[in-house]
Amino acid sequence: MEYVKKIHELPLKQIPEPYKRNLQLVYTPQFDEGCQDFTLLISTLYPIDGQTDYHDHPVDEIIVICSGYGELIVEGESYPIEKGCVLYAPAGVKHQCKNYSSETMQMVCFYIPALPTADKIKGDIEIKK
């Protein structure tokens, strides 16, 4: 089990336009022995118009905004977000984050329980290496 990982050393998956963001898988049970109940992912939205797609997950997601500002859309409702905000997207609830700032929006995403599709993200990252 790796107890310390450096984000800048993790491989990333680039998501092309129109979404323009990067994903970095940090911890997940599929690849980290000893990690059982959660997935940790870093999502970095490009400046000005980076965004996620409008999506949901089969598990709960907690997102910490570490930089940037923009908008969270949950089930059609809009909420302003900025550095220091914590977001909650329950399982099955559609949501989207948009970055309006001139810097990247770095989001630390916790999935509880673990995201069952994390192996797909990791596979895509390894193919791009």
C-alpha positions as CSV (number, residue, x, y, z in Angstrom):
1,M,0.0,0.0,0.0
2,E,1.4,3.4,-1.0
3,Y,0.6,5.7,2.0
4,V,1.8,8.8,0.2
5,K,1.3,9.7,-3.5
6,K,2.3,12.9,-5.3
7,I,-0.5,14.3,-7.5
8,H,1.9,15.8,-10.0
9,E,3.5,12.3,-10.5
10,L,0.2,10.5,-11.1
11,P,-0.7,9.6,-14.7
12,L,-3.7,11.5,-16.1
13,K,-6.5,10.9,-18.5
14,Q,-7.3,13.9,-20.8
15,I,-11.0,14.4,-21.5
16,P,-11.3,16.2,-24.9
17,E,-13.7,19.1,-25.9
18,P,-16.3,20.0,-25.1
19,Y,-15.4,19.0,-21.5
20,K,-11.7,19.9,-21.3
21,R,-10.5,18.3,-18.1
22,N,-8.0,15.8,-16.7
23,L,-8.6,12.9,-14.4
24,Q,-6.1,11.3,-12.0
25,L,-7.0,8.2,-10.1
26,V,-5.3,8.4,-6.6
27,Y,-6.7,5.5,-4.5
28,T,-9.3,2.8,-5.3
29,P,-9.7,-0.8,-4.2
30,Q,-9.3,-2.1,-7.7
31,F,-5.6,-1.1,-7.6
32,D,-4.6,-0.2,-4.1
33,E,-4.2,-3.1,-1.6
34,G,-5.7,-2.0,1.7
35,C,-8.0,0.6,0.2
36,Q,-11.5,-0.9,0.6
37,D,-14.4,1.5,0.9
38,F,-13.7,4.5,-1.2
39,T,-12.2,5.9,-4.5
40,L,-10.2,9.2,-4.5
41,L,-9.9,11.0,-7.9
42,I,-8.5,14.4,-8.9
43,S,-10.5,16.1,-11.6
44,T,-8.9,19.3,-13.0
45,L,-11.1,21.5,-15.2
46,Y,-9.3,23.7,-17.8
47,P,-9.5,27.5,-17.3
48,I,-12.5,29.5,-18.6
49,D,-14.7,26.8,-20.0
50,G,-13.6,23.4,-18.6
51,Q,-16.5,21.3,-17.4
52,T,-17.7,17.9,-16.5
53,D,-20.5,16.3,-18.5
54,Y,-24.0,16.2,-16.9
55,H,-23.8,12.8,-15.2
56,D,-24.6,10.7,-12.2
57,H,-22.8,7.9,-10.3
58,P,-24.0,4.6,-8.7
59,V,-22.4,5.8,-5.4
60,D,-22.2,9.0,-3.4
61,E,-19.6,11.6,-4.4
62,I,-18.1,14.4,-2.2
63,I,-16.1,17.0,-4.1
64,V,-13.7,19.6,-2.5
65,I,-13.0,22.6,-4.7
66,C,-9.3,23.4,-4.3
67,S,-8.9,26.2,-6.9
68,G,-11.0,28.2,-9.4
69,Y,-14.7,29.3,-9.3
70,G,-17.7,28.5,-11.4
71,E,-21.0,26.7,-11.2
72,L,-22.5,23.4,-9.9
73,I,-25.7,22.2,-11.6
74,V,-27.6,19.6,-9.7
75,E,-30.9,18.3,-11.1
76,G,-31.3,21.5,-13.1
77,E,-30.6,23.9,-10.2
78,S,-27.5,26.2,-10.3
79,Y,-25.2,26.9,-7.4
80,P,-22.1,29.2,-7.4
81,I,-18.9,27.3,-6.4
82,E,-15.4,28.5,-5.5
83,K,-12.2,27.4,-3.8
84,G,-13.1,26.1,-0.3
85,C,-16.6,24.8,-1.3
86,V,-17.6,21.2,-0.5
87,L,-20.2,19.6,-2.8
88,Y,-22.3,16.6,-2.3
89,A,-23.8,14.5,-5.2
90,P,-25.8,11.6,-3.9
91,A,-25.9,8.3,-5.9
92,G,-28.2,8.6,-8.9
93,V,-28.4,12.4,-8.8
94,K,-27.3,14.2,-12.1
95,H,-24.7,16.9,-11.6
96,Q,-22.2,19.0,-13.6
97,C,-19.3,21.4,-12.6
98,K,-18.2,24.3,-14.8
99,N,-15.1,26.4,-14.4
100,Y,-15.4,30.1,-15.2
101,S,-12.1,31.3,-13.7
102,S,-8.8,32.0,-15.6
103,E,-7.1,29.3,-13.5
104,T,-7.7,25.6,-13.5
105,M,-10.4,24.3,-11.1
106,Q,-8.9,21.4,-9.1
107,M,-11.5,19.1,-7.6
108,V,-10.8,16.3,-5.1
109,C,-13.5,13.8,-5.6
110,F,-14.3,11.1,-3.0
111,Y,-16.6,8.2,-4.0
112,I,-18.2,6.3,-1.1
113,P,-18.5,3.4,-1.4
114,A,-15.8,2.9,-4.0
115,L,-16.5,3.7,-7.6
116,P,-17.1,0.4,-9.4
117,T,-15.9,1.8,-12.7
118,A,-12.5,3.1,-11.5
119,D,-10.7,0.3,-13.3
120,K,-12.1,1.7,-16.6
121,I,-10.5,5.1,-15.8
122,K,-7.2,3.5,-14.9
123,G,-7.2,1.4,-18.0
124,D,-7.8,4.5,-20.2
125,I,-4.9,6.2,-18.4
126,E,-2.5,3.3,-18.9
127,I,-3.4,3.1,-22.7
128,K,-2.4,6.8,-23.1
129,K,1.0,6.4,-21.3
